[in-house]
Amino acid sequence: SLDIQDGRNVRLTGKCASERMALELLDSLKASKSFEDIRSEGVSQAGSQTREVSFTVRFKFVGGH
């Protein structure tokens, strides 16, 4: 899910196949000049019956193409 407040404060929550994928997303956001103040609020196992992980990331959108 994507929650945008004041047009630039973003909270992104989702699931992916592995912790590595969640960390790659975080690294990609940090590499972009369109976002700042990027911080992870954690990565955790999505459930006992799956290998998926849940994650939450907060950041500010500062512009871009």
Helices and strands as residue ranges (DSSP letters): E 2-5, E 9-16, H 19-31, E 35-45, E 53-61
